């Protein structure tokens, strides 16, 4: 729940609460907030358990696509395209960019050029 809130933000909220509520009411407000969050969490857990009991094994079939959607938050398009094209995890270069393997046509029988050998020239391709 607090994945995106850092300590600085929490400190700002506490200081703002101290100014708005005052030092007398701040502890009771924090206790009320904690109790309310605990109740909401218990309600969510109870609803999940009730769904699991009522749906039985179908609950797991419903839960799998939701977990897949949750994984999309960390979606990296470059990595996905590279993995799709090369059917392998991309090899990271030192600068953090994926290394793209060279495209080679094995059926054409390509070989590296010898020293001093000129590459083939295709006038139709230029």
Order of alpha helices (4+ residues) and beta strands (2+ residues): alpha-alpha-alpha-beta-beta
